[in-house]
Amino acid sequence: MLNPDAKLVANIFEKPEMAPTRDGFGKGSVEAGKADLRVVVLSADLEESTRAEWFHKEFPDRYIEMGVAEQNMATVAAGMANYGKIPFITSYAAFSPGRNWEQIRTTIALNNVPVIICGMHAGVSVGPDGATHQMLEDMALMRSMPNMIVISPCDAEEARKATIAAAKVGKPVYMRFGREKTPVMTTADTPFEIGKSQIFWQPKGLTFSEPQQSHEKGLTFSRVVIFGTGPLTHNALLAAQQLEKENIEVMVVNVATIKPLDEKIIEIAKQAGAVVTVEEHQVNGGLGSAIAELLSKNAPLPIEMIGVQNQFGQSGQPAELIEHYGMGVSHILAAAKKAIARKS
């Protein structure tokens, strides 16, 4: 059943509202700009695609067009942050952090200044643009960098909140956004806090803290927890709906902050005993790796990782690519059952 505390929209399964997560950045940057005069936005010649144009229209004196010069954009933003500004830098994720990683490392992260790096068009769902633009390594690149917070919003509404929160945190932040319209799973009332995960689905009639026995006497359920990040969290919810019909207790946890990870993940994983991770990113170095690292130290458990398996993307329609690379609902179902079967 849906967790009532998450306040997901009622029509999430049949006909969800659709919006790209980059829209959340556009709205959130304007709200952050209204709240704090120090907020500025820099663009590398992609203001329309990244939704930086929304900030530009509202605050033309606080918008800077850098041209196709991502390395320069990072260093200029670092200088502005050193002098009290709160810069958002925007481009496609393939170019920022893909092209300017060294400048981000040396001028932003090393100096621990509050620049927010916004990587747009991440994942295979950028579709026909193909492998060169389908950034699948960005979370791994940025998660390994000291001082860097890494955020992957599940939908446009969470992206709006995350953008506002990033402007207040006072540290370097990387945020990834998608181009394709994807389901909106949260509402204005759904909690968001950097470093905290949210339960989007919990077992019907009981919680994981109760014994592994259903409310129907004599019926024992299998258990698994699915940790999702980004828009593919919706596929995790669809899989949970099906697993519940098969008498499998499942919890779906939205992990919007990849770094730092919420340590309550440890307890949830222990109670489930089997883990699946879901991300539109290479499984190497992304959410799956992060959770595996956390659990290996605290609660070694069977874990199956849904994501891109050491491959580059290719041109195609977003939905086709999600299926081709093994990130569809059927793949999550199979992974959940495999993780349960591996329990000792």
N, C-alpha and C positions, 0 to 999 in steps of 0.2 A: 504493500500500500504506500501511497505517497506520505512522506513525513509532513504533518500539518505545520510544523514549525518553519519549513522551507517555503510554504505558501506558493507552490507552483501553480501555474494557470490551469484551469479546469480542462481545457481542450488540448492539453499538451500532446496527447497521443493521436487523436483523430485529425485535428486541423490546427496545428500550432501557428502562432504568428511567426513570420519569417523576417529576419533582418540580419545584415552582415555585422560582425563584431566591430568592424572599422567604424560603423555608424556610432557605436557607443563611445569610441574615442572622440569623434567629432563633437558629440553633445557634451561629453565630460570635460573636454578641453575648454569649451566655452564657459561651462559652469565654474571650472577651476579659475579661469581668467577673471570672471566676475568677482569671485571671492578673494582673489589675491592679485594685486597689481604687479607682482614680481613675475608672474607666469608669462612666458613668451613661447612662441612656436617657430621652429626652423624647418624648412622643407628643402629637399634636394630635387626640385623641379617636378614634384609629383603631388601638388597640393590637392588636386581634385580626387585622384585615386586614393589618397591617404585620409581624406576628409579634413585635412589641415585647412582647406579653404573655408570651412565653417568658422574657424577661429579668425582667419584672415578678414572675413567680411565683418565680423564683430569688433575686432581690435586691429585695424590696419597698421597702427603705429607699433604694435608688439609682435608683428609677424615679419620674419626675415626669409626671403627666398635666396637660397645658397647656390642654386644651379646644380648641375650634375657633378657634385664635389663632396661625396659623403665623408671622406677623411677630414676635409676642412670643416665640414659641418660639426663633427664631433669635437674638434679642438676649439672652435669658436664657442660652442656651447659650454665647454669646460671652463673657458675664460669667463664667460658671462656668469656661470654658477659661482665661480670664485669671488665675483664682485656682487653677489647677492641676488641674482636672478634665479628663476626656476625654469630652466629650458626643457621643452619637449622637442626631440629631434625625430623627424618622420621621413621614412622611405620604405621601399619594399625590404622585407627581411633578408632577401638574397643579397642586398647591397648594404644594409645596416641592420644587423652587425656583420653581414657576410663580407663586405668589402673594407670596412673600417674598424675591424676588430682590434687591431693594434693600437689605433688612436683612442678607442674606447678604453682599452686596458690601461694605457699609459697616462692619458690626460684626465679621464673621468674616474675609473675605478681606483687607480693607485692614489689619487688625490681625495677620493671619497667625497666627491661633490655631487649635489642633487640634480643630475641630468637624467631625464627619463627618455630612454631609447625605445622608439615605437616601431616595431617590425611588422609591416603590413603584408598582406597576400601570402601568409605563411601556409605551409602544408600543400598536399597534392590537390586540394579543392580549388586552387587557382586555375586548374583545368587546362585549357588549350595552350596556355603560355609555356607549358612544358618544363622539362627538368631544370633548365637554367634559372627559372623563376620560382620553382617549387621548393622553397627552403624547408628542409627537414632536419637540419642540424643546429638550428639557432638556440634551442633551449640547452643543448649540450655545451655549446660554445660559451653561453652566458652563465650557466650554472656553475661552471668550473672557475669562474672569475671571482676572486675575493671582493668583498664589500657589495656585491651585486645581488639585488632582489630580483626574482624572476616570476612573472605573473602571466598566466594563460587563461583568460576569461572564457566561460562556457557559452555566453551569449551576449547580445548587444547591451542588455540592461546591466549585466555584471561588468561589462567593459566600461560602461559609463561610470559606475561606482569606483572601479579600480583606477580609472584615470584621475578622478577627484582625489582618491586616497593617495595615489603616487605623488601628487603635487604637495602633499602635506608631510610625507615621511622623512624628508631631509637626507636621503641617501640615493645612490645610483640605483636605477630601476630599469629592467628590461621588460617590455610588454609585447606580447605577440597577438596579432589580429588577423582575421581572414577576410577575403573579398566576397566569397559566395554568401548568399542569404542562407541562414541556418536557423533552426527552431529557437524561439525565445522560451527559456525554461524557468526564468525567475521573474519576480515582480519588483516594484519599487520598495516593497516591504521586506524582501528576502535579505537576510543579514549578509554583509560582506565586511571582512576585515583582513588585511594583509597578514599572512601567516596562519590563517585559520581555514579549515575545510568545513564543508557543510554536508549533512546527511540529506540526500534528495529522495531516498527510498529506504524503507525499513520493513522487516518482516511483518506480515499481517497478523495482528492479534497479540504480538509479544515483541520484546526487544532482545537483542543479543545477550543482554546481561542475565536473562532467564535461562533455566536449564534447556538443553537441546531436546525439548519435547514440545509438541504443538499444543494448542488449547483443545484440540480434539483428542480425547483420551486414547492412548495407545499408539498414536501416529508419530513417528519420529521423522524429522526433516533433515536433509543434508543442508550444509551452510557454506556460503561463499560471500566474500565482499568484493565489489568491483570499484576500483578507484579510477575515476575518469577525469580528464582535463580537456578544456576547450570544447568546441561544438560537438565532438564525438561523444560527450557525456549523454547526449540525447539517445544515441544508439545503445548506450549502457542501460538507460531507463527502459527502452523498448525490450531489451534482452531480459531485464528484471521482470517485466510484466509476464513474459513467456515462462521464465523459470519458476515463478510463483505458481503458475498453472500446473507445473510438473512437480509440485510439492517440494520445491527447493527454496529454502530460506535465503534470501539475498538482500544485501544492503548495498546501495549505490552511494558513493561519497564523491562529491565534487571537490577536486583539488585544484583550486585556482592559483594558489601560490606554490610553485615548484621549489622555490628556495626563498626563505627557510620553510621546510616542511613542518606541518602541524604534528606534534608528537602524539596526539590522540590517535593517530593512524596506527600506532603500535598496539594499543589496547583493542581497537576495533578488529585488527587483523588477528590478534590472539583469540578473540571470541569467535571469529568465523572459522579459523583454522585453514582456510584456503583463500588465495588472493588472485585477482585478475587486475591488470592495469590496462587502460585504454587511452591512446593518444594518437594524434595525426602528426607523427614525428618519428624519426629513427628510434627504435627501441634502445639502441646503444646511446647512453648518455642522457636520455630524457626522463620522463616520469617513472617509467618502469625501473630504470637503473637507480633512480633516486630512492624509490621505495624499497627496492631490493637491498640497497646499501643500509638503509635504516633498519630493516627487519633482520638482516644478517647479524647485526650487533645485538639486537634486543629480542627477536622472536623469529628464528629461522622457520620458514613455512613454505609449502609448495606455492609457487607463483608462476602464472602464465602472463605473457606480455603481448598485448595487441598493439600493433603499430607497424611502421615500415621496417622490413627485415633486411637491413644492410643493402638497400637498392636505391638507385636514383629514380625519380619520377619520370613521367612521359606525358605527352599531350593526350587529352581525352576529356570527356565530360566528368564533372566532379563526382557525381554519384557512381559512375562506372569505375573511376579510379579508386574510390573508397573500397568498393567490392574487390577490384583486381588486386589490391595490396593487402587484402585480408583484414579489413577494419569494419566490415558490415555486422549487422545484428547476428547473423548465423555464425560468424566467426567468434563473436563474444560468447554466444551460447556454448559452442564447442569448447572454448577455453575454460569456461566456468566448470563444465563437467569434467574436463581433464584435470583441473586443479583439485576438485573434490576427490577424484579417483586416486590422486597421489597422496592423500592424507595417510599418515602412518597409523 
